[in-house]
Amino acid sequence: MRATVASIQELLQASQVLRVPRYQRRYSWRLSQWRRLWRNVVAIYSDQDAPNHFVGSVVLQDADDRPRVLPEYVIVD
């Protein structure tokens, strides 16, 4: 296992594929809650001068060992 510290910008700008597996638990959020979360993520992503904000840990796992053009990771948590 390898742990690194990265900003949301670094995670989303990386040349990689992030895949959410079908078995991932469903959330009980309503559409209005998802919109609010996404607005906050976009605001943090867009403002390079924004103060650091801990959004939590993201756990990724290599999707498999097949050669790919871009690395692919499964979002575990």
Biopython code that builds the backbone (N, CA, C, O; Angstrom):
import numpy as np
from Bio.PDB.StructureBuilder import StructureBuilder

atoms = [
    (1, "MET", "N", (0.851, -1.164, 0.000)),
    (1, "MET", "CA", (0.000, 0.000, 0.000)),
    (1, "MET", "C", (0.899, 1.230, 0.000)),
    (1, "MET", "O", (1.968, 1.243, 0.611)),
    (2, "ARG", "N", (0.435, 2.267, -0.705)),
    (2, "ARG", "CA", (1.185, 3.511, -0.798)),
    (2, "ARG", "C", (0.233, 4.655, -0.481)),
    (2, "ARG", "O", (-0.821, 4.780, -1.106)),
    (3, "ALA", "N", (0.590, 5.475, 0.469)),
    (3, "ALA", "CA", (-0.235, 6.628, 0.842)),
    (3, "ALA", "C", (0.460, 7.899, 0.381)),
    (3, "ALA", "O", (1.661, 8.073, 0.587)),
    (4, "THR", "N", (-0.298, 8.778, -0.241)),
    (4, "THR", "CA", (0.243, 10.063, -0.671)),
    (4, "THR", "C", (-0.745, 11.164, -0.330)),
    (4, "THR", "O", (-1.940, 10.917, -0.168)),
    (5, "VAL", "N", (-0.241, 12.355, -0.227)),
    (5, "VAL", "CA", (-1.088, 13.521, 0.002)),
    (5, "VAL", "C", (-1.242, 14.226, -1.332)),
    (5, "VAL", "O", (-0.251, 14.526, -1.999)),
    (6, "ALA", "N", (-2.479, 14.492, -1.723)),
    (6, "ALA", "CA", (-2.737, 15.167, -2.995)),
    (6, "ALA", "C", (-3.947, 16.066, -2.844)),
    (6, "ALA", "O", (-4.839, 15.807, -2.037)),
    (7, "SER", "N", (-3.961, 17.115, -3.628)),
    (7, "SER", "CA", (-5.119, 18.003, -3.633)),
    (7, "SER", "C", (-6.190, 17.422, -4.559)),
    (7, "SER", "O", (-5.913, 16.524, -5.354)),
    (8, "ILE", "N", (-7.394, 17.936, -4.449)),
    (8, "ILE", "CA", (-8.474, 17.489, -5.336)),
    (8, "ILE", "C", (-8.108, 17.816, -6.783)),
    (8, "ILE", "O", (-8.451, 17.065, -7.696)),
    (9, "GLN", "N", (-7.408, 18.945, -6.992)),
    (9, "GLN", "CA", (-6.968, 19.308, -8.341)),
    (9, "GLN", "C", (-6.021, 18.256, -8.900)),
    (9, "GLN", "O", (-6.151, 17.846, -10.054)),
    (10, "GLU", "N", (-5.069, 17.821, -8.083)),
    (10, "GLU", "CA", (-4.103, 16.816, -8.534)),
    (10, "GLU", "C", (-4.792, 15.491, -8.851)),
    (10, "GLU", "O", (-4.450, 14.829, -9.831)),
    (11, "LEU", "N", (-5.746, 15.109, -8.037)),
    (11, "LEU", "CA", (-6.458, 13.853, -8.261)),
    (11, "LEU", "C", (-7.261, 13.906, -9.560)),
    (11, "LEU", "O", (-7.228, 12.962, -10.349)),
    (12, "LEU", "N", (-7.977, 15.002, -9.784)),
    (12, "LEU", "CA", (-8.845, 15.088, -10.949)),
    (12, "LEU", "C", (-8.102, 15.428, -12.237)),
    (12, "LEU", "O", (-8.597, 15.124, -13.322)),
    (13, "GLN", "N", (-6.928, 16.051, -12.147)),
    (13, "GLN", "CA", (-6.178, 16.418, -13.342)),
    (13, "GLN", "C", (-5.239, 15.314, -13.815)),
    (13, "GLN", "O", (-4.717, 15.389, -14.928)),
    (14, "ALA", "N", (-5.018, 14.313, -13.010)),
    (14, "ALA", "CA", (-4.088, 13.244, -13.376)),
    (14, "ALA", "C", (-4.596, 12.493, -14.603)),
    (14, "ALA", "O", (-5.802, 12.337, -14.792)),
    (15, "SER", "N", (-3.676, 12.037, -15.423)),
    (15, "SER", "CA", (-4.028, 11.243, -16.607)),
    (15, "SER", "C", (-4.289, 9.809, -16.157)),
    (15, "SER", "O", (-3.395, 8.964, -16.149)),
    (16, "GLN", "N", (-5.524, 9.568, -15.787)),
    (16, "GLN", "CA", (-5.914, 8.262, -15.270)),
    (16, "GLN", "C", (-7.422, 8.095, -15.425)),
    (16, "GLN", "O", (-8.144, 9.056, -15.691)),
    (17, "VAL", "N", (-7.872, 6.888, -15.258)),
    (17, "VAL", "CA", (-9.300, 6.573, -15.277)),
    (17, "VAL", "C", (-9.682, 6.151, -13.866)),
    (17, "VAL", "O", (-9.058, 5.263, -13.286)),
    (18, "LEU", "N", (-10.712, 6.791, -13.316)),
    (18, "LEU", "CA", (-11.233, 6.415, -11.996)),
    (18, "LEU", "C", (-12.588, 5.758, -12.213)),
    (18, "LEU", "O", (-13.480, 6.347, -12.823)),
    (19, "ARG", "N", (-12.737, 4.560, -11.723)),
    (19, "ARG", "CA", (-13.962, 3.791, -11.952)),
    (19, "ARG", "C", (-14.646, 3.492, -10.622)),
    (19, "ARG", "O", (-14.002, 3.054, -9.669)),
    (20, "VAL", "N", (-15.957, 3.731, -10.567)),
    (20, "VAL", "CA", (-16.754, 3.394, -9.388)),
    (20, "VAL", "C", (-17.402, 2.037, -9.658)),
    (20, "VAL", "O", (-18.185, 1.905, -10.599)),
    (21, "PRO", "N", (-17.088, 1.037, -8.853)),
    (21, "PRO", "CA", (-17.648, -0.295, -9.111)),
    (21, "PRO", "C", (-19.147, -0.342, -8.843)),
    (21, "PRO", "O", (-19.671, 0.431, -8.042)),
    (22, "ARG", "N", (-19.824, -1.252, -9.519)),
    (22, "ARG", "CA", (-21.278, -1.407, -9.359)),
    (22, "ARG", "C", (-21.657, -1.807, -7.938)),
    (22, "ARG", "O", (-22.741, -1.462, -7.467)),
    (23, "TYR", "N", (-20.786, -2.523, -7.259)),
    (23, "TYR", "CA", (-21.122, -2.995, -5.918)),
    (23, "TYR", "C", (-21.000, -1.897, -4.861)),
    (23, "TYR", "O", (-21.360, -2.118, -3.705)),
    (24, "GLN", "N", (-20.498, -0.716, -5.238)),
    (24, "GLN", "CA", (-20.350, 0.350, -4.255)),
    (24, "GLN", "C", (-21.723, 0.687, -3.663)),
    (24, "GLN", "O", (-22.719, 0.757, -4.382)),
    (25, "ARG", "N", (-21.759, 0.887, -2.374)),
    (25, "ARG", "CA", (-23.038, 1.122, -1.693)),
    (25, "ARG", "C", (-23.735, 2.359, -2.246)),
    (25, "ARG", "O", (-23.090, 3.316, -2.674)),
    (26, "ARG", "N", (-25.034, 2.319, -2.227)),
    (26, "ARG", "CA", (-25.821, 3.468, -2.674)),
    (26, "ARG", "C", (-25.984, 4.437, -1.510)),
    (26, "ARG", "O", (-26.104, 4.038, -0.351)),
    (27, "TYR", "N", (-25.985, 5.696, -1.850)),
    (27, "TYR", "CA", (-26.180, 6.718, -0.836)),
    (27, "TYR", "C", (-27.634, 7.148, -0.847)),
    (27, "TYR", "O", (-28.324, 7.017, -1.858)),
    (28, "SER", "N", (-28.094, 7.663, 0.283)),
    (28, "SER", "CA", (-29.495, 8.073, 0.382)),
    (28, "SER", "C", (-29.636, 9.585, 0.208)),
    (28, "SER", "O", (-30.622, 10.173, 0.653)),
    (29, "TRP", "N", (-28.655, 10.210, -0.435)),
    (29, "TRP", "CA", (-28.731, 11.642, -0.656)),
    (29, "TRP", "C", (-29.770, 11.959, -1.721)),
    (29, "TRP", "O", (-30.014, 11.171, -2.634)),
    (30, "ARG", "N", (-30.361, 13.105, -1.584)),
    (30, "ARG", "CA", (-31.296, 13.601, -2.591)),
    (30, "ARG", "C", (-30.520, 14.443, -3.602)),
    (30, "ARG", "O", (-29.374, 14.817, -3.355)),
    (31, "LEU", "N", (-31.140, 14.735, -4.728)),
    (31, "LEU", "CA", (-30.494, 15.481, -5.796)),
    (31, "LEU", "C", (-29.979, 16.837, -5.306)),
    (31, "LEU", "O", (-28.898, 17.264, -5.711)),
    (32, "SER", "N", (-30.720, 17.507, -4.457)),
    (32, "SER", "CA", (-30.296, 18.820, -3.956)),
    (32, "SER", "C", (-28.991, 18.707, -3.152)),
    (32, "SER", "O", (-28.151, 19.605, -3.203)),
    (33, "GLN", "N", (-28.828, 17.614, -2.419)),
    (33, "GLN", "CA", (-27.600, 17.412, -1.648)),
    (33, "GLN", "C", (-26.406, 17.143, -2.570)),
    (33, "GLN", "O", (-25.304, 17.636, -2.330)),
    (34, "TRP", "N", (-26.639, 16.350, -3.635)),
    (34, "TRP", "CA", (-25.572, 16.092, -4.602)),
    (34, "TRP", "C", (-25.167, 17.382, -5.294)),
    (34, "TRP", "O", (-23.976, 17.616, -5.501)),
    (35, "ARG", "N", (-26.122, 18.218, -5.654)),
    (35, "ARG", "CA", (-25.817, 19.497, -6.316)),
    (35, "ARG", "C", (-24.970, 20.387, -5.415)),
    (35, "ARG", "O", (-24.003, 20.997, -5.871)),
    (36, "ARG", "N", (-25.328, 20.460, -4.156)),
    (36, "ARG", "CA", (-24.568, 21.277, -3.209)),
    (36, "ARG", "C", (-23.138, 20.759, -3.080)),
    (36, "ARG", "O", (-22.191, 21.545, -3.106)),
    (37, "LEU", "N", (-22.973, 19.443, -2.941)),
    (37, "LEU", "CA", (-21.644, 18.851, -2.854)),
    (37, "LEU", "C", (-20.838, 19.173, -4.109)),
    (37, "LEU", "O", (-19.685, 19.592, -4.008)),
    (38, "TRP", "N", (-21.426, 18.983, -5.288)),
    (38, "TRP", "CA", (-20.705, 19.211, -6.533)),
    (38, "TRP", "C", (-20.311, 20.685, -6.684)),
    (38, "TRP", "O", (-19.212, 20.987, -7.151)),
    (39, "ARG", "N", (-21.204, 21.605, -6.291)),
    (39, "ARG", "CA", (-20.867, 23.037, -6.326)),
    (39, "ARG", "C", (-19.647, 23.322, -5.450)),
    (39, "ARG", "O", (-18.765, 24.085, -5.843)),
    (40, "ASN", "N", (-19.597, 22.713, -4.273)),
    (40, "ASN", "CA", (-18.460, 22.901, -3.375)),
    (40, "ASN", "C", (-17.174, 22.331, -3.970)),
    (40, "ASN", "O", (-16.121, 22.964, -3.883)),
    (41, "VAL", "N", (-17.247, 21.155, -4.567)),
    (41, "VAL", "CA", (-16.067, 20.541, -5.183)),
    (41, "VAL", "C", (-15.558, 21.418, -6.324)),
    (41, "VAL", "O", (-14.356, 21.659, -6.432)),
    (42, "VAL", "N", (-16.458, 21.893, -7.170)),
    (42, "VAL", "CA", (-16.068, 22.753, -8.293)),
    (42, "VAL", "C", (-15.451, 24.050, -7.776)),
    (42, "VAL", "O", (-14.462, 24.523, -8.336)),
    (43, "ALA", "N", (-16.013, 24.631, -6.724)),
    (43, "ALA", "CA", (-15.480, 25.871, -6.165)),
    (43, "ALA", "C", (-14.062, 25.663, -5.642)),
    (43, "ALA", "O", (-13.185, 26.489, -5.893)),
    (44, "ILE", "N", (-13.830, 24.577, -4.922)),
    (44, "ILE", "CA", (-12.499, 24.280, -4.389)),
    (44, "ILE", "C", (-11.531, 24.002, -5.539)),
    (44, "ILE", "O", (-10.390, 24.465, -5.524)),
    (45, "TYR", "N", (-11.987, 23.256, -6.521)),
    (45, "TYR", "CA", (-11.150, 22.898, -7.670)),
    (45, "TYR", "C", (-10.756, 24.136, -8.468)),
    (45, "TYR", "O", (-9.619, 24.244, -8.928)),
    (46, "SER", "N", (-11.680, 25.058, -8.632)),
    (46, "SER", "CA", (-11.467, 26.231, -9.483)),
    (46, "SER", "C", (-10.581, 27.286, -8.845)),
    (46, "SER", "O", (-9.905, 28.027, -9.557)),
    (47, "ASP", "N", (-10.568, 27.372, -7.536)),
    (47, "ASP", "CA", (-9.846, 28.435, -6.845)),
    (47, "ASP", "C", (-8.481, 27.927, -6.376)),
    (47, "ASP", "O", (-8.374, 27.297, -5.324)),
    (48, "GLN", "N", (-7.450, 28.205, -7.157)),
    (48, "GLN", "CA", (-6.101, 27.749, -6.817)),
    (48, "GLN", "C", (-5.593, 28.378, -5.521)),
    (48, "GLN", "O", (-4.702, 27.823, -4.878)),
    (49, "ASP", "N", (-6.147, 29.526, -5.129)),
    (49, "ASP", "CA", (-5.710, 30.219, -3.922)),
    (49, "ASP", "C", (-6.561, 29.883, -2.702)),
    (49, "ASP", "O", (-6.353, 30.441, -1.625)),
    (50, "ALA", "N", (-7.514, 28.975, -2.869)),
    (50, "ALA", "CA", (-8.381, 28.610, -1.745)),
    (50, "ALA", "C", (-7.548, 27.945, -0.647)),
    (50, "ALA", "O", (-6.602, 27.215, -0.944)),
    (51, "PRO", "N", (-7.893, 28.190, 0.603)),
    (51, "PRO", "CA", (-7.161, 27.508, 1.677)),
    (51, "PRO", "C", (-7.386, 26.000, 1.585)),
    (51, "PRO", "O", (-8.393, 25.542, 1.046)),
    (52, "ASN", "N", (-6.441, 25.246, 2.116)),
    (52, "ASN", "CA", (-6.584, 23.791, 2.107)),
    (52, "ASN", "C", (-7.849, 23.380, 2.840)),
    (52, "ASN", "O", (-8.236, 23.984, 3.840)),
    (53, "HIS", "N", (-8.484, 22.336, 2.319)),
    (53, "HIS", "CA", (-9.705, 21.816, 2.922)),
    (53, "HIS", "C", (-9.626, 20.298, 2.851)),
    (53, "HIS", "O", (-9.523, 19.734, 1.762)),
    (54, "PHE", "N", (-9.673, 19.638, 3.990)),
    (54, "PHE", "CA", (-9.592, 18.178, 4.015)),
    (54, "PHE", "C", (-10.949, 17.596, 3.634)),
    (54, "PHE", "O", (-11.926, 17.755, 4.365)),
    (55, "VAL", "N", (-11.005, 16.928, 2.496)),
    (55, "VAL", "CA", (-12.263, 16.336, 2.038)),
    (55, "VAL", "C", (-12.347, 14.853, 2.379)),
    (55, "VAL", "O", (-13.358, 14.205, 2.103)),
    (56, "GLY", "N", (-11.300, 14.322, 2.970)),
    (56, "GLY", "CA", (-11.323, 12.917, 3.348)),
    (56, "GLY", "C", (-10.307, 12.132, 2.547)),
    (56, "GLY", "O", (-9.601, 12.674, 1.697)),
    (57, "SER", "N", (-10.249, 10.875, 2.831)),
    (57, "SER", "CA", (-9.317, 9.986, 2.141)),
    (57, "SER", "C", (-10.004, 9.351, 0.945)),
    (57, "SER", "O", (-11.197, 9.051, 0.979)),
    (58, "VAL", "N", (-9.241, 9.155, -0.093)),
    (58, "VAL", "CA", (-9.720, 8.433, -1.267)),
    (58, "VAL", "C", (-8.848, 7.192, -1.388)),
    (58, "VAL", "O", (-7.624, 7.290, -1.462)),
    (59, "VAL", "N", (-9.477, 6.036, -1.406)),
    (59, "VAL", "CA", (-8.741, 4.778, -1.502)),
    (59, "VAL", "C", (-8.938, 4.225, -2.907)),
    (59, "VAL", "O", (-10.061, 3.949, -3.331)),
    (60, "LEU", "N", (-7.817, 4.069, -3.628)),
    (60, "LEU", "CA", (-7.846, 3.567, -4.994)),
    (60, "LEU", "C", (-7.110, 2.241, -5.067)),
    (60, "LEU", "O", (-6.160, 2.002, -4.321)),
    (61, "GLN", "N", (-7.555, 1.387, -5.968)),
    (61, "GLN", "CA", (-6.900, 0.098, -6.193)),
    (61, "GLN", "C", (-6.686, -0.060, -7.690)),
    (61, "GLN", "O", (-7.563, 0.285, -8.483)),
    (62, "ASP", "N", (-5.522, -0.581, -8.083)),
    (62, "ASP", "CA", (-5.300, -0.854, -9.504)),
    (62, "ASP", "C", (-6.453, -1.700, -10.024)),
    (62, "ASP", "O", (-6.841, -2.682, -9.390)),
    (63, "ALA", "N", (-7.001, -1.325, -11.175)),
    (63, "ALA", "CA", (-8.152, -2.049, -11.722)),
    (63, "ALA", "C", (-7.774, -3.487, -12.069)),
    (63, "ALA", "O", (-8.512, -4.418, -11.747)),
    (64, "ASP", "N", (-6.665, -3.668, -12.704)),
    (64, "ASP", "CA", (-6.136, -4.996, -13.010)),
    (64, "ASP", "C", (-4.737, -4.813, -13.574)),
    (64, "ASP", "O", (-4.222, -3.696, -13.610)),
    (65, "ASP", "N", (-4.128, -5.890, -14.011)),
    (65, "ASP", "CA", (-2.745, -5.786, -14.474)),
    (65, "ASP", "C", (-2.630, -5.771, -15.996)),
    (65, "ASP", "O", (-1.536, -5.951, -16.531)),
    (66, "ARG", "N", (-3.745, -5.557, -16.703)),
    (66, "ARG", "CA", (-3.681, -5.476, -18.163)),
    (66, "ARG", "C", (-3.011, -4.166, -18.585)),
    (66, "ARG", "O", (-3.234, -3.136, -17.949)),
    (67, "PRO", "N", (-2.204, -4.186, -19.633)),
    (67, "PRO", "CA", (-1.608, -2.942, -20.108)),
    (67, "PRO", "C", (-2.700, -2.014, -20.660)),
    (67, "PRO", "O", (-3.623, -2.469, -21.336)),
    (68, "ARG", "N", (-2.591, -0.733, -20.372)),
    (68, "ARG", "CA", (-3.565, 0.260, -20.813)),
    (68, "ARG", "C", (-2.838, 1.520, -21.255)),
    (68, "ARG", "O", (-1.678, 1.741, -20.908)),
    (69, "VAL", "N", (-3.537, 2.336, -22.022)),
    (69, "VAL", "CA", (-2.982, 3.630, -22.409)),
    (69, "VAL", "C", (-2.899, 4.526, -21.178)),
    (69, "VAL", "O", (-1.888, 5.191, -20.955)),
    (70, "LEU", "N", (-3.969, 4.541, -20.379)),
    (70, "LEU", "CA", (-4.012, 5.306, -19.124)),
    (70, "LEU", "C", (-4.175, 4.334, -17.970)),
    (70, "LEU", "O", (-4.888, 3.339, -18.096)),
    (71, "PRO", "N", (-3.521, 4.610, -16.840)),
    (71, "PRO", "CA", (-3.751, 3.751, -15.679)),
    (71, "PRO", "C", (-5.202, 3.828, -15.230)),
    (71, "PRO", "O", (-5.823, 4.889, -15.290)),
    (72, "GLU", "N", (-5.733, 2.711, -14.783)),
    (72, "GLU", "CA", (-7.134, 2.674, -14.329)),
    (72, "GLU", "C", (-7.184, 2.207, -12.896)),
    (72, "GLU", "O", (-6.544, 1.225, -12.520)),
    (73, "TYR", "N", (-7.961, 2.930, -12.093)),
    (73, "TYR", "CA", (-8.105, 2.630, -10.673)),
    (73, "TYR", "C", (-9.572, 2.485, -10.319)),
    (73, "TYR", "O", (-10.432, 3.179, -10.862)),
    (74, "VAL", "N", (-9.839, 1.579, -9.406)),
    (74, "VAL", "CA", (-11.186, 1.400, -8.856)),
    (74, "VAL", "C", (-11.251, 2.198, -7.565)),
    (74, "VAL", "O", (-10.354, 2.105, -6.727)),
    (75, "ILE", "N", (-12.301, 2.974, -7.404)),
    (75, "ILE", "CA", (-12.484, 3.732, -6.167)),
    (75, "ILE", "C", (-13.060, 2.783, -5.127)),
    (75, "ILE", "O", (-14.206, 2.345, -5.234)),
    (76, "VAL", "N", (-12.259, 2.473, -4.129)),
    (76, "VAL", "CA", (-12.667, 1.549, -3.085)),
    (76, "VAL", "C", (-13.443, 2.282, -1.996)),
    (76, "VAL", "O", (-14.457, 1.783, -1.510)),
    (77, "ASP", "N", (-12.973, 3.450, -1.618)),
    (77, "ASP", "CA", (-13.638, 4.235, -0.568)),
    (77, "ASP", "C", (-13.218, 5.683, -0.686)),
    (77, "ASP", "O", (-13.660, 6.520, 0.101)),
]
sb = StructureBuilder()
sb.init_structure("model")
sb.init_model(0)
sb.init_chain("A")
sb.init_seg("    ")
for serial, (resi, resn, name, xyz) in enumerate(atoms, 1):
    if name == "N":
        sb.init_residue(resn, " ", resi, " ")
    sb.init_atom(name, np.array(xyz, "f"), 0.0, 1.0, " ", f" {name:<3s}", serial, name[0])
structure = sb.get_structure()
